[in-house]
Amino acid sequence: MRTLLLSLLFIFIIIGCGQPEPEAYPEWYTNPPKTTTSTLYSIAIDTNETTAKHSAELVLRSELLKGVQKDFTSKNHPINQLYTKKDLPELKKALKYHAARLRFEDTTIEEVALKPEDETGSNTANNDEDAPKITTMVLISVDSETLFKSTKKTLNAKITLFQQRLSISQQQSALHAYMVLKEIQNQKTSIVFHAELLRILDPSFSNKKYFKFLYEMDSLYEILKKEINLSIISDANAISFVKPIKKALKAQGLQVSSMKMNAPRSYKLLLTSAVKNDTLYGFKVQRIQITSRLQKKSKQEVAKNVTVFEGKSRYDAKDARKHALEQYKTQIKQQGIFTILGISSTIKGN
């Protein structure tokens, strides 16, 4: 019996020695499938299947970002008509922001495998014994056509909405149009990123119409920025509110001057106020109602808004006014100067 057992053990050893050693990493990990026009692939390794999937999506976003930026150095790239070399660092920073927020509607995990022990037997990301173990490898796929369609649909809807809003605003005043153009300026890098993403996903797709839209909007924006001039007139109680309004308008690229209204597109901003002093629980309270009226040269009113601010102080009404003024400045930052002055688009979705 003992002889039989020894014989079987010997046979198992021989069989075991004759088996090929398993690869350290699977083929799909060391040599992942190449991305095609219909499918995007990405691999990653992390602590578990879920985190590895998220890591693979991060890698895919990074690869798509590289593709978007790849041809920017070419003199013939349309980006050079929108940005100068000095602008490129900020542009790349903004594109990175948009890439990080790219969402994949349907990510499929194609393969999963456990990471083999390395030569030292360590399975951690570093020598820290408390560090989470990096154990799981994944291969994911994303449907390129689905991503292309959803990106194109969203981008086209955004362009259409801006065009509708600009058409409406131009009928109201140059300032209303400028407000929309300013928003387009703020969205420019997003449009560039997604327009280039469409080209990456489908090399046969022409994204020239998106760049043409941006060229036209840039040109109109620069014209209005030079032509629009505002002068501000206020009553005695509202005079302290003039300075933050001027500062906010200039920050939007507009000219604010007390000169005669001789600019091609001149506007007068009239500020009137109503003040009410009160006492509440030992505090001095001052409520200031500011009415702003924006008029053309012809005195036609193009915008009007009424805002109320309240300041409290334990000392006097003057100190309470300071607090009311700070509240006004805060609201300008939160809502924007155009909203404070009643300049807005009436179309839904703005």
LOBA-404356 format. One record per residue (C-alpha): residue number from 1; residue in one letter; x, y, z. Coordinates in pm, 1 decimal. Layout:
+------+------+----------+----------+----------+
! resi ! resn !       px !       py !       pz !
+------+------+----------+----------+----------+
!  NUM !    A !        X !        Y !        Z !
...
+------+------+----------+----------+----------+
! end
This chain:
+------+------+----------+----------+----------+
! resi ! resn !       px !       py !       pz !
+------+------+----------+----------+----------+
!    1 !    M !      0.0 !      0.0 !      0.0 !
!    2 !    R !    281.6 !    234.9 !     94.6 !
!    3 !    T !    459.4 !    155.7 !   -231.3 !
!    4 !    L !    142.4 !    236.2 !   -426.5 !
!    5 !    L !    104.4 !    574.5 !   -257.0 !
!    6 !    L !    465.6 !    665.5 !   -324.9 !
!    7 !    S !    421.9 !    568.0 !   -689.0 !
!    8 !    L !    110.7 !    787.0 !   -726.1 !
!    9 !    L !    286.0 !   1080.7 !   -559.8 !
!   10 !    F !    578.0 !   1043.7 !   -800.1 !
!   11 !    I !    338.9 !   1039.1 !  -1098.1 !
!   12 !    F !    163.8 !   1359.4 !   -975.9 !
!   13 !    I !    497.6 !   1535.8 !   -938.9 !
!   14 !    I !    598.7 !   1438.6 !  -1292.4 !
!   15 !    I !    263.4 !   1557.9 !  -1431.3 !
!   16 !    G !    288.2 !   1881.1 !  -1238.8 !
!   17 !    C !    638.5 !   1953.2 !  -1364.8 !
!   18 !    G !    523.0 !   1892.9 !  -1718.6 !
!   19 !    Q !    249.2 !   2160.8 !  -1703.3 !
!   20 !    P !    336.6 !   2507.1 !  -1851.0 !
!   21 !    E !    378.7 !   2789.5 !  -1601.0 !
!   22 !    P !     80.4 !   3036.1 !  -1606.7 !
!   23 !    E !    148.8 !   3381.5 !  -1745.5 !
!   24 !    A !    205.2 !   3655.9 !  -1487.7 !
!   25 !    Y !    -60.2 !   3872.2 !  -1653.8 !
!   26 !    P !   -335.7 !   3776.8 !  -1901.8 !
!   27 !    E !   -287.5 !   3854.9 !  -2268.6 !
!   28 !    W !   -572.0 !   4108.0 !  -2273.7 !
!   29 !    Y !   -389.7 !   4307.2 !  -2003.1 !
!   30 !    T !    -37.6 !   4299.8 !  -2145.7 !
!   31 !    N !   -163.4 !   4347.1 !  -2501.3 !
!   32 !    P !   -513.3 !   4503.6 !  -2477.3 !
!   33 !    P !   -739.0 !   4518.3 !  -2784.2 !
!   34 !    K !   -704.1 !   4831.8 !  -2992.3 !
!   35 !    T !   -979.3 !   5090.9 !  -3000.3 !
!   36 !    T !  -1192.9 !   5082.1 !  -3314.8 !
!   37 !    T !  -1448.0 !   5320.1 !  -3466.2 !
!   38 !    S !  -1723.3 !   5127.6 !  -3288.8 !
!   39 !    T !  -1561.1 !   5038.8 !  -2955.0 !
!   40 !    L !  -1327.6 !   5208.8 !  -2708.5 !
!   41 !    Y !  -1115.7 !   4989.1 !  -2479.7 !
!   42 !    S !   -929.4 !   5059.8 !  -2159.4 !
!   43 !    I !   -754.4 !   4858.5 !  -1886.2 !
!   44 !    A !   -670.8 !   4930.3 !  -1524.7 !
!   45 !    I !   -574.6 !   4762.5 !  -1200.6 !
!   46 !    D !   -708.2 !   4857.9 !   -858.5 !
!   47 !    T !   -830.4 !   4728.7 !   -523.3 !
!   48 !    N !  -1147.5 !   4560.9 !   -654.8 !
!   49 !    E !  -1360.1 !   4524.5 !   -966.0 !
!   50 !    T !  -1561.5 !   4843.6 !   -908.5 !
!   51 !    T !  -1264.5 !   5070.8 !   -840.8 !
!   52 !    A !  -1068.7 !   4910.7 !  -1125.0 !
!   53 !    K !  -1359.7 !   4988.3 !  -1360.9 !
!   54 !    H !  -1358.5 !   5352.3 !  -1248.4 !
!   55 !    S !   -980.2 !   5366.7 !  -1292.5 !
!   56 !    A !  -1012.1 !   5227.6 !  -1645.0 !
!   57 !    E !  -1266.4 !   5502.0 !  -1722.8 !
!   58 !    L !  -1018.5 !   5762.0 !  -1594.1 !
!   59 !    V !   -753.1 !   5617.7 !  -1825.5 !
!   60 !    L !   -998.0 !   5634.2 !  -2117.5 !
!   61 !    R !  -1080.2 !   5999.8 !  -2045.2 !
!   62 !    S !   -709.2 !   6076.7 !  -2038.7 !
!   63 !    E !   -656.4 !   5904.4 !  -2374.5 !
!   64 !    L !   -948.1 !   6090.8 !  -2532.6 !
!   65 !    L !   -808.1 !   6419.8 !  -2398.9 !
!   66 !    K !   -472.1 !   6343.0 !  -2563.1 !
!   67 !    G !   -654.4 !   6281.3 !  -2890.6 !
!   68 !    V !   -841.5 !   6612.4 !  -2861.9 !
!   69 !    Q !   -519.4 !   6808.3 !  -2802.4 !
!   70 !    K !   -301.4 !   6613.2 !  -3045.1 !
!   71 !    D !   -331.5 !   6841.4 !  -3348.3 !
!   72 !    F !   -346.2 !   7175.7 !  -3167.0 !
!   73 !    T !     17.1 !   7246.1 !  -3255.3 !
!   74 !    S !    -66.0 !   7232.7 !  -3625.5 !
!   75 !    K !    -76.0 !   7577.5 !  -3786.7 !
!   76 !    N !   -378.5 !   7472.0 !  -3991.3 !
!   77 !    H !   -587.9 !   7370.7 !  -3692.5 !
!   78 !    P !   -896.1 !   7596.8 !  -3652.8 !
!   79 !    I !   -810.8 !   7641.6 !  -3285.1 !
!   80 !    N !   -548.0 !   7898.1 !  -3387.0 !
!   81 !    Q !   -820.2 !   8135.7 !  -3503.7 !
!   82 !    L !   -983.6 !   8126.0 !  -3160.5 !
!   83 !    Y !   -685.7 !   8126.1 !  -2925.0 !
!   84 !    T !   -336.7 !   8274.1 !  -2922.9 !
!   85 !    K !    -30.0 !   8082.1 !  -2803.5 !
!   86 !    K !    -54.8 !   8275.7 !  -2478.5 !
!   87 !    D !   -405.5 !   8133.9 !  -2426.7 !
!   88 !    L !   -310.1 !   7768.7 !  -2482.8 !
!   89 !    P !   -206.4 !   7685.3 !  -2121.9 !
!   90 !    E !   -544.2 !   7805.0 !  -1992.0 !
!   91 !    L !   -719.0 !   7627.0 !  -2278.8 !
!   92 !    K !   -550.3 !   7296.2 !  -2194.9 !
!   93 !    K !   -643.4 !   7339.6 !  -1830.1 !
!   94 !    A !  -1007.1 !   7396.4 !  -1929.0 !
!   95 !    L !  -1007.7 !   7097.8 !  -2165.8 !
!   96 !    K !   -878.1 !   6880.2 !  -1883.7 !
!   97 !    Y !  -1171.2 !   6998.8 !  -1673.9 !
!   98 !    H !  -1421.9 !   6897.6 !  -1944.3 !
!   99 !    A !  -1251.3 !   6561.7 !  -2003.1 !
!  100 !    A !  -1273.3 !   6479.9 !  -1632.1 !
!  101 !    R !  -1650.9 !   6534.7 !  -1648.1 !
!  102 !    L !  -1705.9 !   6319.3 !  -1954.6 !
!  103 !    R !  -1963.7 !   6052.1 !  -1878.3 !
!  104 !    F !  -1993.1 !   5712.6 !  -2044.6 !
!  105 !    E !  -2354.4 !   5598.0 !  -2066.4 !
!  106 !    D !  -2276.8 !   5227.6 !  -2078.1 !
!  107 !    T !  -1944.9 !   5079.4 !  -1968.9 !
!  108 !    T !  -1903.4 !   4703.4 !  -2015.1 !
!  109 !    I !  -1652.6 !   4498.9 !  -1815.1 !
!  110 !    E !  -1512.5 !   4258.3 !  -2074.1 !
!  111 !    E !  -1253.7 !   4077.5 !  -1862.1 !
!  112 !    V !  -1161.4 !   4048.8 !  -1494.4 !
!  113 !    A !   -857.0 !   3878.4 !  -1340.7 !
!  114 !    L !   -671.9 !   3875.7 !  -1014.4 !
!  115 !    K !   -325.6 !   4025.3 !  -1014.5 !
!  116 !    P !    -57.8 !   3759.0 !   -959.4 !
!  117 !    E !    176.6 !   3789.8 !   -664.3 !
!  118 !    D !    497.9 !   3963.8 !   -762.1 !
!  119 !    E !    843.0 !   3822.2 !   -689.8 !
!  120 !    T !    846.4 !   3955.7 !   -334.6 !
!  121 !    G !    498.2 !   3827.9 !   -261.4 !
!  122 !    S !    375.2 !   4183.6 !   -212.5 !
!  123 !    N !     36.7 !   4276.4 !   -353.3 !
!  124 !    T !     25.8 !   4635.7 !   -236.3 !
!  125 !    A !     75.4 !   4961.4 !   -420.9 !
!  126 !    N !    370.7 !   5044.7 !   -197.1 !
!  127 !    N !    553.9 !   4914.1 !    108.8 !
!  128 !    D !    291.1 !   5044.0 !    348.6 !
!  129 !    E !    133.3 !   4739.9 !    513.2 !
!  130 !    D !   -187.4 !   4937.9 !    576.0 !
!  131 !    A !   -223.5 !   5039.8 !    210.6 !
!  132 !    P !   -519.7 !   4883.0 !     25.6 !
!  133 !    K !   -415.4 !   4582.0 !   -179.0 !
!  134 !    I !   -407.1 !   4625.2 !   -555.2 !
!  135 !    T !   -559.7 !   4295.5 !   -658.0 !
!  136 !    T !   -794.1 !   4323.4 !   -956.0 !
!  137 !    M !   -736.1 !   4384.4 !  -1326.6 !
!  138 !    V !  -1017.2 !   4475.4 !  -1564.8 !
!  139 !    L !  -1069.0 !   4535.9 !  -1933.6 !
!  140 !    I !  -1362.0 !   4765.5 !  -2015.0 !
!  141 !    S !  -1530.2 !   4866.5 !  -2338.3 !
!  142 !    V !  -1740.6 !   5169.8 !  -2423.8 !
!  143 !    D !  -1963.1 !   5191.7 !  -2728.7 !
!  144 !    S !  -1808.0 !   5464.8 !  -2941.0 !
!  145 !    E !  -2116.3 !   5518.1 !  -3156.0 !
!  146 !    T !  -2336.8 !   5575.6 !  -2850.7 !
!  147 !    L !  -2090.0 !   5828.8 !  -2710.1 !
!  148 !    F !  -2068.8 !   6000.3 !  -3050.2 !
!  149 !    K !  -2448.0 !   6029.5 !  -3084.2 !
!  150 !    S !  -2505.4 !   6158.4 !  -2731.6 !
!  151 !    T !  -2219.3 !   6412.0 !  -2762.1 !
!  152 !    K !  -2344.5 !   6535.4 !  -3099.0 !
!  153 !    K !  -2703.5 !   6564.7 !  -2972.8 !
!  154 !    T !  -2599.9 !   6763.1 !  -2664.3 !
!  155 !    L !  -2366.0 !   6991.0 !  -2859.5 !
!  156 !    N !  -2619.8 !   7061.4 !  -3134.6 !
!  157 !    A !  -2886.6 !   7140.6 !  -2874.3 !
!  158 !    K !  -2650.0 !   7384.5 !  -2701.4 !
!  159 !    I !  -2563.5 !   7563.7 !  -3027.2 !
!  160 !    T !  -2930.9 !   7583.9 !  -3129.2 !
!  161 !    L !  -3031.2 !   7726.9 !  -2791.2 !
!  162 !    F !  -2759.0 !   7992.9 !  -2807.4 !
!  163 !    Q !  -2866.8 !   8089.1 !  -3160.0 !
!  164 !    Q !  -3229.7 !   8122.2 !  -3048.6 !
!  165 !    R !  -3135.4 !   8328.0 !  -2745.5 !
!  166 !    L !  -2909.5 !   8554.6 !  -2949.0 !
!  167 !    S !  -3184.8 !   8612.6 !  -3205.2 !
!  168 !    I !  -3428.6 !   8716.6 !  -2930.0 !
!  169 !    S !  -3174.3 !   8929.9 !  -2743.4 !
!  170 !    Q !  -3074.3 !   9123.9 !  -3055.9 !
!  171 !    Q !  -3434.2 !   9242.3 !  -3083.2 !
!  172 !    Q !  -3414.9 !   9379.5 !  -2727.0 !
!  173 !    S !  -3080.5 !   9560.2 !  -2719.5 !
!  174 !    A !  -2709.1 !   9526.6 !  -2788.3 !
!  175 !    L !  -2658.7 !   9474.1 !  -2415.4 !
!  176 !    H !  -2892.7 !   9176.3 !  -2415.6 !
!  177 !    A !  -2701.4 !   9034.9 !  -2712.5 !
!  178 !    Y !  -2373.2 !   9099.2 !  -2532.6 !
!  179 !    M !  -2499.4 !   8902.5 !  -2232.7 !
!  180 !    V !  -2562.6 !   8595.6 !  -2450.5 !
!  181 !    L !  -2229.6 !   8638.4 !  -2629.8 !
!  182 !    K !  -2054.3 !   8654.8 !  -2293.5 !
!  183 !    E !  -2214.9 !   8325.3 !  -2196.7 !
!  184 !    I !  -2097.0 !   8173.9 !  -2525.7 !
!  185 !    Q !  -1745.2 !   8294.4 !  -2441.8 !
!  186 !    N !  -1772.6 !   8112.0 !  -2110.3 !
!  187 !    Q !  -1884.8 !   7797.1 !  -2293.4 !
!  188 !    K !  -1625.4 !   7819.9 !  -2571.2 !
!  189 !    T !  -1382.6 !   7561.7 !  -2430.7 !
!  190 !    S !  -1668.8 !   7318.2 !  -2373.4 !
!  191 !    I !  -1779.3 !   7354.4 !  -2736.6 !
!  192 !    V !  -1420.0 !   7311.1 !  -2858.3 !
!  193 !    F !  -1368.1 !   6998.5 !  -2647.1 !
!  194 !    H !  -1687.7 !   6825.4 !  -2756.7 !
!  195 !    A !  -1645.8 !   6929.4 !  -3121.7 !
!  196 !    E !  -1297.3 !   6777.2 !  -3124.5 !
!  197 !    L !  -1422.7 !   6469.8 !  -2938.2 !
!  198 !    L !  -1668.0 !   6407.0 !  -3222.6 !
!  199 !    R !  -1378.2 !   6415.0 !  -3468.0 !
!  200 !    I !  -1179.7 !   6170.4 !  -3252.7 !
!  201 !    L !  -1471.2 !   5928.7 !  -3226.7 !
!  202 !    D !  -1542.8 !   5947.8 !  -3599.8 !
!  203 !    P !  -1247.4 !   6069.3 !  -3814.0 !
!  204 !    S !  -1480.6 !   6109.2 !  -4113.5 !
!  205 !    F !  -1694.8 !   6361.7 !  -3926.4 !
!  206 !    S !  -1644.0 !   6731.5 !  -4003.6 !
!  207 !    N !  -1673.9 !   6963.2 !  -3701.8 !
!  208 !    K !  -1611.1 !   7283.1 !  -3900.4 !
!  209 !    K !  -1961.3 !   7418.8 !  -3837.8 !
!  210 !    Y !  -1892.7 !   7437.3 !  -3462.3 !
!  211 !    F !  -1573.0 !   7633.5 !  -3511.5 !
!  212 !    K !  -1747.9 !   7857.4 !  -3766.3 !
!  213 !    F !  -2015.7 !   7931.0 !  -3503.4 !
!  214 !    L !  -1745.2 !   8024.0 !  -3250.6 !
!  215 !    Y !  -1562.1 !   8248.2 !  -3503.4 !
!  216 !    E !  -1882.3 !   8439.7 !  -3575.8 !
!  217 !    M !  -1967.3 !   8475.9 !  -3206.5 !
!  218 !    D !  -1611.7 !   8590.5 !  -3125.9 !
!  219 !    S !  -1626.7 !   8855.4 !  -3397.8 !
!  220 !    L !  -1963.6 !   8992.0 !  -3284.3 !
!  221 !    Y !  -1852.8 !   8984.5 !  -2920.0 !
!  222 !    E !  -1541.5 !   9193.9 !  -2994.8 !
!  223 !    I !  -1745.1 !   9445.9 !  -3196.2 !
!  224 !    L !  -2002.0 !   9499.0 !  -2919.3 !
!  225 !    K !  -1732.5 !   9515.4 !  -2652.1 !
!  226 !    K !  -1581.7 !   9814.4 !  -2834.7 !
!  227 !    E !  -1908.7 !   9984.0 !  -2925.3 !
!  228 !    I !  -2109.4 !   9959.4 !  -2602.0 !
!  229 !    N !  -2063.5 !  10232.0 !  -2343.9 !
!  230 !    L !  -2261.0 !  10290.7 !  -2024.8 !
!  231 !    S !  -2295.5 !  10596.0 !  -1805.5 !
!  232 !    I !  -2440.6 !  10564.6 !  -1455.3 !
!  233 !    I !  -2651.1 !  10828.8 !  -1282.4 !
!  234 !    S !  -2778.2 !  10782.5 !   -927.7 !
!  235 !    D !  -2957.2 !  10968.3 !   -652.2 !
!  236 !    A !  -2778.6 !  11049.5 !   -326.0 !
!  237 !    N !  -2882.1 !  10731.4 !   -141.1 !
!  238 !    A !  -2781.7 !  10501.1 !   -425.9 !
!  239 !    I !  -2444.1 !  10662.7 !   -500.4 !
!  240 !    S !  -2252.4 !  10410.6 !   -286.7 !
!  241 !    F !  -2388.8 !  10132.0 !   -509.7 !
!  242 !    V !  -2240.0 !  10283.0 !   -826.8 !
!  243 !    K !  -1882.2 !  10167.4 !   -762.0 !
!  244 !    P !  -1957.4 !   9791.4 !   -731.0 !
!  245 !    I !  -2180.1 !   9811.5 !  -1040.8 !
!  246 !    K !  -1903.1 !   9979.5 !  -1240.5 !
!  247 !    K !  -1652.9 !   9720.9 !  -1123.3 !
!  248 !    A !  -1883.3 !   9432.1 !  -1218.3 !
!  249 !    L !  -1960.5 !   9577.5 !  -1564.1 !
!  250 !    K !  -1592.1 !   9635.5 !  -1638.1 !
!  251 !    A !  -1518.8 !   9278.6 !  -1528.8 !
!  252 !    Q !  -1761.3 !   9171.8 !  -1802.9 !
!  253 !    G !  -1550.7 !   9362.6 !  -2057.8 !
!  254 !    L !  -1783.4 !   9660.9 !  -2095.0 !
!  255 !    Q !  -1688.7 !  10027.3 !  -2101.6 !
!  256 !    V !  -1833.5 !  10242.3 !  -1824.3 !
!  257 !    S !  -1788.2 !  10616.1 !  -1857.5 !
!  258 !    S !  -1946.1 !  10940.4 !  -1736.4 !
!  259 !    M !  -1861.2 !  11101.5 !  -2072.1 !
!  260 !    K !  -2125.6 !  11219.7 !  -2316.9 !
!  261 !    M !  -2322.3 !  10943.1 !  -2480.5 !
!  262 !    N !  -2135.8 !  10947.7 !  -2812.2 !
!  263 !    A !  -2044.1 !  10578.1 !  -2842.6 !
!  264 !    P !  -2210.1 !  10381.9 !  -3127.9 !
!  265 !    R !  -2417.9 !  10192.5 !  -2869.3 !
!  266 !    S !  -2461.1 !  10410.8 !  -2561.5 !
!  267 !    Y !  -2677.1 !  10337.8 !  -2260.4 !
!  268 !    K !  -2767.4 !  10527.6 !  -1946.9 !
!  269 !    L !  -2818.1 !  10341.5 !  -1621.7 !
!  270 !    L !  -3041.5 !  10527.8 !  -1376.1 !
!  271 !    L !  -3032.4 !  10423.9 !  -1010.5 !
!  272 !    T !  -3298.3 !  10542.7 !   -768.4 !
!  273 !    S !  -3347.3 !  10433.1 !   -409.9 !
!  274 !    A !  -3595.7 !  10415.7 !   -127.0 !
!  275 !    V !  -3457.8 !  10385.5 !    227.1 !
!  276 !    K !  -3637.6 !  10265.5 !    535.9 !
!  277 !    N !  -3474.3 !  10271.9 !    879.9 !
!  278 !    D !  -3598.1 !  10050.0 !   1158.9 !
!  279 !    T !  -3493.8 !   9897.2 !   1490.7 !
!  280 !    L !  -3524.7 !   9526.2 !   1560.3 !
!  281 !    Y !  -3412.3 !   9349.7 !   1880.0 !
!  282 !    G !  -3163.7 !   9624.0 !   1956.2 !
!  283 !    F !  -3022.6 !   9632.0 !   1600.6 !
!  284 !    K !  -3033.9 !   9930.9 !   1369.8 !
!  285 !    V !  -3184.7 !   9807.1 !   1043.4 !
!  286 !    Q !  -3169.6 !   9981.6 !    708.3 !
!  287 !    R !  -3363.6 !   9848.2 !    409.3 !
!  288 !    I !  -3260.5 !   9991.7 !     75.6 !
!  289 !    Q !  -3467.8 !   9940.6 !   -236.2 !
!  290 !    I !  -3264.4 !  10002.1 !   -551.5 !
!  291 !    T !  -3448.6 !  10051.0 !   -878.4 !
!  292 !    S !  -3230.6 !  10030.3 !  -1190.1 !
!  293 !    R !  -3347.8 !  10151.6 !  -1529.5 !
!  294 !    L !  -3140.3 !  10096.8 !  -1841.7 !
!  295 !    Q !  -3215.3 !  10334.8 !  -2127.8 !
!  296 !    K !  -3100.3 !  10384.3 !  -2484.9 !
!  297 !    K !  -3005.9 !  10727.5 !  -2625.9 !
!  298 !    S !  -3368.7 !  10764.9 !  -2727.3 !
!  299 !    K !  -3463.4 !  10715.8 !  -2358.6 !
!  300 !    Q !  -3634.5 !  10390.2 !  -2450.1 !
!  301 !    E !  -3616.2 !  10162.4 !  -2148.7 !
!  302 !    V !  -3458.9 !   9826.1 !  -2231.1 !
!  303 !    A !  -3427.8 !   9678.7 !  -1881.3 !
!  304 !    K !  -3560.4 !   9742.4 !  -1533.1 !
!  305 !    N !  -3512.3 !   9568.3 !  -1201.6 !
!  306 !    V !  -3593.7 !   9628.7 !   -836.3 !
!  307 !    T !  -3375.7 !   9479.9 !   -563.6 !
!  308 !    V !  -3402.2 !   9512.8 !   -186.8 !
!  309 !    F !  -3109.1 !   9483.9 !     53.5 !
!  310 !    E !  -3105.8 !   9490.0 !    428.1 !
!  311 !    G !  -2823.8 !   9575.1 !    664.6 !
!  312 !    K !  -2814.7 !   9536.5 !   1042.9 !
!  313 !    S !  -2587.3 !   9702.2 !   1298.1 !
!  314 !    R !  -2563.2 !   9742.8 !   1673.5 !
!  315 !    Y !  -2420.0 !  10093.0 !   1622.1 !
!  316 !    D !  -2605.0 !  10320.0 !   1379.6 !
!  317 !    A !  -2781.8 !  10346.2 !   1044.6 !
!  318 !    K !  -2456.9 !  10437.2 !    868.2 !
!  319 !    D !  -2297.7 !  10108.8 !    973.8 !
!  320 !    A !  -2616.9 !   9923.9 !    876.8 !
!  321 !    R !  -2585.4 !  10077.2 !    527.2 !
!  322 !    K !  -2234.0 !   9932.8 !    497.0 !
!  323 !    H !  -2373.3 !   9587.0 !    564.9 !
!  324 !    A !  -2648.0 !   9641.0 !    308.7 !
!  325 !    L !  -2383.8 !   9740.4 !     54.1 !
!  326 !    E !  -2185.0 !   9422.5 !    126.6 !
!  327 !    Q !  -2501.5 !   9221.1 !     74.7 !
!  328 !    Y !  -2545.7 !   9394.5 !   -261.5 !
!  329 !    K !  -2188.1 !   9308.0 !   -365.8 !
!  330 !    T !  -2242.6 !   8945.5 !   -264.8 !
!  331 !    Q !  -2561.1 !   8923.8 !   -468.8 !
!  332 !    I !  -2382.1 !   9065.5 !   -773.5 !
!  333 !    K !  -2122.4 !   8786.8 !   -742.5 !
!  334 !    Q !  -2383.8 !   8516.7 !   -693.7 !
!  335 !    Q !  -2637.3 !   8622.2 !   -958.5 !
!  336 !    G !  -2421.7 !   8822.1 !  -1197.5 !
!  337 !    I !  -2448.2 !   9189.3 !  -1284.1 !
!  338 !    F !  -2672.2 !   9124.4 !  -1586.2 !
!  339 !    T !  -2936.2 !   8959.4 !  -1368.1 !
!  340 !    I !  -2911.3 !   9237.8 !  -1106.9 !
!  341 !    L !  -2980.6 !   9496.2 !  -1379.1 !
!  342 !    G !  -3266.9 !   9291.7 !  -1528.1 !
!  343 !    I !  -3082.8 !   9201.2 !  -1848.9 !
!  344 !    S !  -3179.8 !   8844.5 !  -1930.2 !
!  345 !    S !  -3305.0 !   8624.3 !  -2208.4 !
!  346 !    T !  -3672.7 !   8529.9 !  -2200.2 !
!  347 !    I !  -3629.7 !   8194.9 !  -2378.2 !
!  348 !    K !  -3671.2 !   7880.4 !  -2169.8 !
!  349 !    G !  -3355.5 !   7686.6 !  -2095.0 !
!  350 !    N !  -3127.1 !   7987.6 !  -2049.4 !
+------+------+----------+----------+----------+
! end
